[in-house]
C-alpha cells in the first residue's frame, strides 16, 4: 500500500523535497501559505494540495515541515488548522526547518501527548542539494521513529543520522552553521588578499585547493566570489537567523563562540549595504566595500 505523506512549506528547499517524495512513489499532499505555489507543485509533480495544514495532514502517516523559523513552524503546527489537528496517533511528524532546540523539545512533548512521534531533522546542502535529492539530514528523536522515517527521507537525502534525543538534530545544525561561518570568512579574506596582491585567483585556488586549505566553500563558491556575484545559495538573512540561534544556545550552555559572534556582525554589515538576499559568500563584498581598490 502506498504510504501517504504530507509536505508543508514549498520554498526553495521544500518544493523539490516534496517533489522527490512524489517521484519516489509516495502519495503526497502539500500545503503552502501561497496556494498558487501549491497548485504549481501539483501541476508539476502530481499529488494533491490542501487548503490548511490540518487538511493536508489528515490520514497521512508522515508529515514533513520545512518553513522559515520558530514562529512559522508554530503557525503551521498548532491551532484548529494546524498539522497536529489533522494527525492521528501512531503517525510521524518531521520538522526540517532550522529552529531552536527549545522548539524541537516543545514540539516533541506536544506531539507525544497525542501519540505522535516527532523528529527534528534540519538539513544541509542548500537549494542545489534539495533539487538533486542529496541533502544531509541531522536528526534528533527516538531510534524506532528514526528507523521508520529514514527510508522515506532517503527520497531527498544522501545521508541522514540520528544524533541523539529530540533537539539533537537542531544542535548539530548549529555546529554546521558555526563551522560554515568561519570557513567562509577565511575564504573571503584569502580572496581579498589575493586580489590586493595582484594574483590570478583561479591559479591560486587551483593550487591551494589541493592541500589543507581546500573546502566545499572554496570549490563551489570561489569563482562567483571572485566575480562579485552573490546569488547562488543560502541568503544572509537566513544565515543570521541560524547564527542567532547558535549564539543563544551557546550563551545557555556556556560555549565560547567568539568567531561566530564576529562573523554574525560581519553579516550584519552585509545587510547594511543591501545584501540581505546575497548568499553567504558575500562576506567578500563586505571587505571590498570597506577596502575599495585604490
FIFIDO-529915 format. One record per residue (C-alpha): residue number from 0; y, x, z. Coordinates in steps of 0.25 Angstrom, whole numbers, plus 5000, padded with zeros to 4 digits. Each point is the difference from the previous one (the first is absolute). Layout:
residues N
ATOM    i     v     u     w
ATOM  NUM     Y     X     Z
...
end
This chain:
residues 294
ATOM    i     v     u     w
ATOM    0  5000  5000  5000
ATOM    1  5014  5005  4996
ATOM    2  5008  5005  5012
ATOM    3  5013  4993  5002
ATOM    4  5012  5009  5002
ATOM    5  5015  4997  5003
ATOM    6  5011  5010  4997
ATOM    7  5014  4998  5006
ATOM    8  5011  5008  4994
ATOM    9  5001  5003  4986
ATOM   10  5010  5012  5000
ATOM   11  4998  5013  4993
ATOM   12  4988  5003  5008
ATOM   13  4994  4986  5003
ATOM   14  5001  4995  4985
ATOM   15  4990  5011  4994
ATOM   16  4991  5000  5013
ATOM   17  4998  4985  4999
ATOM   18  4997  5002  4985
ATOM   19  4989  5010  5003
ATOM   20  4994  4990  5009
ATOM   21  4999  4990  4990
ATOM   22  4995  5009  4989
ATOM   23  4989  5005  5010
ATOM   24  4995  4986  5000
ATOM   25  5006  4994  5012
ATOM   26  5006  4986  5000
ATOM   27  5014  5003  5004
ATOM   28  5011  4990  5004
ATOM   29  5014  5007  5001
ATOM   30  5013  4996  5007
ATOM   31  5014  5006  4998
ATOM   32  5013  4996  5005
ATOM   33  5005  5000  4986
ATOM   34  4991  4989  4993
ATOM   35  5003  5005  4986
ATOM   36  4994  5014  5004
ATOM   37  4987  4993  5004
ATOM   38  5000  4992  4988
ATOM   39  5002  5012  4992
ATOM   40  4988  5007  5007
ATOM   41  4991  4988  4997
ATOM   42  5003  5000  4985
ATOM   43  4997  5015  5000
ATOM   44  4987  5000  5009
ATOM   45  4995  4986  5001
ATOM   46  4997  4995  5014
ATOM   47  5009  4990  5007
ATOM   48  5013  5000  5008
ATOM   49  5005  4991  5012
ATOM   50  5013  4995  5005
ATOM   51  4998  5005  5014
ATOM   52  4993  5012  5007
ATOM   53  4992  4989  5008
ATOM   54  4995  4993  4987
ATOM   55  4997  5013  4993
ATOM   56  4991  5005  5012
ATOM   57  4993  4986  5001
ATOM   58  4985  5003  4998
ATOM   59  5002  5015  4998
ATOM   60  4990  5010  5006
ATOM   61  5010  5011  4999
ATOM   62  5015  4999  5001
ATOM   63  5008  5012  4995
ATOM   64  5015  5002  5003
ATOM   65  5010  5010  4994
ATOM   66  5014  4997  5003
ATOM   67  5013  5008  5004
ATOM   68  5001  5002  5015
ATOM   69  4996  4994  5014
ATOM   70  5009  4988  4999
ATOM   71  4994  4997  4986
ATOM   72  4986  5001  5005
ATOM   73  5003  4990  5011
ATOM   74  5007  4990  4990
ATOM   75  4987  4999  4992
ATOM   76  4990  5000  5011
ATOM   77  5006  4991  5011
ATOM   78  5004  4986  5000
ATOM   79  4995  4987  4994
ATOM   80  5001  5006  4986
ATOM   81  4995  5014  5004
ATOM   82  4987  5006  4996
ATOM   83  4993  4999  5014
ATOM   84  5002  4984  4999
ATOM   85  4991  5000  4988
ATOM   86  4990  5010  5004
ATOM   87  4987  4996  5007
ATOM   88  4992  5008  5011
ATOM   89  4991  5010  4994
ATOM   90  5009  5005  4989
ATOM   91  5008  5013  4999
ATOM   92  5015  5003  5000
ATOM   93  5004  5013  4994
ATOM   94  5015  5005  5000
ATOM   95  5003  5011  4990
ATOM   96  5015  4999  5004
ATOM   97  5005  5013  5007
ATOM   98  5005  4995  5013
ATOM   99  5001  5004  5015
ATOM  100  4987  5002  5007
ATOM  101  5005  4989  5010
ATOM  102  5000  4990  4990
ATOM  103  4986  5003  4996
ATOM  104  4995  4999  5014
ATOM  105  5008  4987  5001
ATOM  106  4993  4994  4988
ATOM  107  4987  5005  5004
ATOM  108  5001  4992  5013
ATOM  109  5005  4988  4994
ATOM  110  4989  5000  4989
ATOM  111  4989  5003  5010
ATOM  112  5004  4987  5008
ATOM  113  4997  4992  4987
ATOM  114  4987  5008  4998
ATOM  115  5005  5008  4988
ATOM  116  4998  5015  4999
ATOM  117  5013  5008  4997
ATOM  118  5001  5013  4993
ATOM  119  5013  5008  4999
ATOM  120  4999  5007  4987
ATOM  121  5013  5007  4994
ATOM  122  4998  5007  4987
ATOM  123  5004  5013  4994
ATOM  124  5001  5003  4985
ATOM  125  5013  4993  4996
ATOM  126  5001  4991  4988
ATOM  127  4992  5009  4991
ATOM  128  4989  5000  5010
ATOM  129  5000  4985  5001
ATOM  130  5000  4998  4985
ATOM  131  4989  5009  4997
ATOM  132  4992  4995  5012
ATOM  133  4999  5013  5007
ATOM  134  5007  4998  5013
ATOM  135  4997  5006  5014
ATOM  136  4998  4990  5011
ATOM  137  5002  5003  5014
ATOM  138  4993  4990  5009
ATOM  139  5000  4996  5015
ATOM  140  4991  4990  5005
ATOM  141  4985  4996  5004
ATOM  142  4989  5008  4993
ATOM  143  4993  4988  4995
ATOM  144  5012  4994  4995
ATOM  145  5004  5012  4992
ATOM  146  4986  5002  4995
ATOM  147  5001  4985  4994
ATOM  148  5014  5002  4994
ATOM  149  4998  5014  4995
ATOM  150  4992  4996  4987
ATOM  151  5011  4990  4997
ATOM  152  5011  5010  5001
ATOM  153  4992  5009  4991
ATOM  154  5006  4992  4989
ATOM  155  5013  5006  5001
ATOM  156  4997  5013  5008
ATOM  157  4993  5013  4998
ATOM  158  4999  5003  5015
ATOM  159  5001  4992  5013
ATOM  160  4998  5005  5014
ATOM  161  4999  4993  5014
ATOM  162  5008  5009  5009
ATOM  163  4998  4992  5013
ATOM  164  5004  4987  5007
ATOM  165  5010  4990  4994
ATOM  166  5013  5008  4999
ATOM  167  4994  5013  4996
ATOM  168  5002  4998  4985
ATOM  169  5015  4998  5002
ATOM  170  5000  5012  5009
ATOM  171  4993  5008  4989
ATOM  172  5010  4995  4989
ATOM  173  5011  5005  5009
ATOM  174  4994  5014  5000
ATOM  175  4999  4999  4985
ATOM  176  5015  4997  4999
ATOM  177  5004  5011  5010
ATOM  178  4992  5010  4991
ATOM  179  5006  4995  4987
ATOM  180  5015  5001  5006
ATOM  181  4998  5015  5003
ATOM  182  4993  5003  4987
ATOM  183  5011  4993  4991
ATOM  184  5011  5007  5008
ATOM  185  4994  5013  4998
ATOM  186  4998  4998  4985
ATOM  187  5014  4995  4998
ATOM  188  5006  5012  5007
ATOM  189  4991  5009  4991
ATOM  190  5004  4994  4987
ATOM  191  5015  5000  5005
ATOM  192  4998  5015  5003
ATOM  193  4993  5002  4986
ATOM  194  5012  4994  4993
ATOM  195  5010  5008  5008
ATOM  196  4993  5012  4997
ATOM  197  4999  4997  4985
ATOM  198  4985  5000  4999
ATOM  199  4992  4992  4990
ATOM  200  4995  4988  5008
ATOM  201  4987  4998  4992
ATOM  202  4996  5014  5001
ATOM  203  5003  5001  5015
ATOM  204  4991  4987  5003
ATOM  205  4989  5005  4990
ATOM  206  4999  5013  5008
ATOM  207  5002  4995  5015
ATOM  208  4992  4987  4998
ATOM  209  4987  5009  4998
ATOM  210  5002  5005  5014
ATOM  211  5002  4996  5015
ATOM  212  5013  4992  4996
ATOM  213  4993  4990  4991
ATOM  214  5000  4986  5004
ATOM  215  4999  4986  4994
ATOM  216  5015  4998  5000
ATOM  217  5002  5013  4993
ATOM  218  4990  4997  4989
ATOM  219  5005  4985  4998
ATOM  220  5015  5001  5003
ATOM  221  5006  5013  4996
ATOM  222  5003  4997  4986
ATOM  223  5007  4987  5003
ATOM  224  5008  5007  5011
ATOM  225  5004  5012  4992
ATOM  226  5005  4990  4989
ATOM  227  5008  4992  5011
ATOM  228  4991  4987  4998
ATOM  229  4996  4992  5012
ATOM  230  4994  4987  4995
ATOM  231  4985  5004  5002
ATOM  232  4995  4995  5013
ATOM  233  5002  4996  5014
ATOM  234  5014  4996  5003
ATOM  235  5009  5007  5010
ATOM  236  5003  4986  5007
ATOM  237  4985  4999  5003
ATOM  238  4998  5014  5004
ATOM  239  5011  4999  5010
ATOM  240  4993  4987  5005
ATOM  241  4987  5008  5002
ATOM  242  5006  5012  5006
ATOM  243  5008  4991  5010
ATOM  244  4986  4994  5004
ATOM  245  4995  5014  5002
ATOM  246  5012  5005  5008
ATOM  247  4999  4988  5009
ATOM  248  4985  5002  5003
ATOM  249  5003  5015  5002
ATOM  250  5010  4996  5011
ATOM  251  4990  4991  5006
ATOM  252  4988  5010  5000
ATOM  253  5008  5013  5003
ATOM  254  4998  5007  4986
ATOM  255  5011  5009  4996
ATOM  256  5004  4997  4986
ATOM  257  5013  5008  4998
ATOM  258  4997  5003  4985
ATOM  259  4997  4985  4997
ATOM  260  5013  4996  5007
ATOM  261  5008  5010  4992
ATOM  262  4994  4995  4987
ATOM  263  5002  4986  5003
ATOM  264  5015  5003  5002
ATOM  265  5000  5007  4986
ATOM  266  4994  4988  4994
ATOM  267  5012  4992  5007
ATOM  268  5009  5010  4992
ATOM  269  4993  4996  4987
ATOM  270  5002  4985  5003
ATOM  271  5015  5004  5003
ATOM  272  5001  5005  4985
ATOM  273  4994  4987  4995
ATOM  274  4985  5005  4999
ATOM  275  4994  4988  5008
ATOM  276  4990  4998  4989
ATOM  277  4998  5014  4996
ATOM  278  4986  5005  5002
ATOM  279  4998  5010  5012
ATOM  280  5001  5012  4992
ATOM  281  5015  4997  4999
ATOM  282  5002  5010  5012
ATOM  283  5004  5010  4989
ATOM  284  5011  4990  4995
ATOM  285  5006  5001  5014
ATOM  286  5000  5016  5000
ATOM  287  5006  4999  4986
ATOM  288  5011  4991  5004
ATOM  289  5003  5008  5012
ATOM  290  5000  5013  4992
ATOM  291  5004  4997  4986
ATOM  292  4999  5011  4990
ATOM  293  5012  5010  4999
end
